Amino acid sequence: MVVIGLTGGIGSGKSTVARQFGSLGVHWVDADDVAREVVEPGMPALATIADHFGEGILTEGGALNRAGLRQIVFEQPEQRAWLEGLLHPVIRDELVRQLHPDNYALPYVLLVSPLLLETDQHQLAERAIVVDVPVEVQLSRTMARDTNSREQVERIISAQMPREQRLAKADVVIDNNQPSNRVLAEVRALHEAFMVDFG
Ligand code: ADP
């Protein structure tokens, strides 16, 4: 099974483009979803986190207190390292599992991740597609979607890989600063090419 990575900054249109591939029958896995799933109640990683930090890291309902955990790892780099050491392999294993669905007829799947190029996730992927828009478009679309302030979104963007660096690492760039039907046409063409290359 060939894995194609799909990445881009916040609000670039990763999810939108992933759904377009999905409409063509392509299976895709969202790394953010998987990162949340592995610490849901009942998952072994959540029990390990509760053992390490104490039950106070759980909400009354037994879910992970994400804000509390963020605060701890923000203040204590060694705890961040511990947490990453725990979660990265767990997330990676679950990604690999979900990237190999049963009874799937196409020769490739998509791994959708904002951190594809920043982490070792790119090692899972044969090629990297970057969904690209100018920073101003990223800002306005994210503000419209999330009702965050301009400052909040700017802070997130500046914590992510700079646009030029991301583009330099791309095997394929999808220009998402155009109407959806034009983007879908690009997606269809790419899909046809992948079907030939990997079929
Ligand atoms: P990401 O997953 O990269 O954070 P999304 O796919 O959620 O980005 O897109 C961000 C916002 O921009 C969403 O509200 C989406 O509907 C909108 N959007 C995506 N692509 C386009 C486009 N080509 N034209 C207009 N709006 C778009």
Residues whose N, C-alpha, C, O or C-beta is under 5 A from the ligand:
A	BS01	ADP	G9 I10 G11 S12 G13 K14 S15 T16 R141 R145 N176 Q178 P179 S180
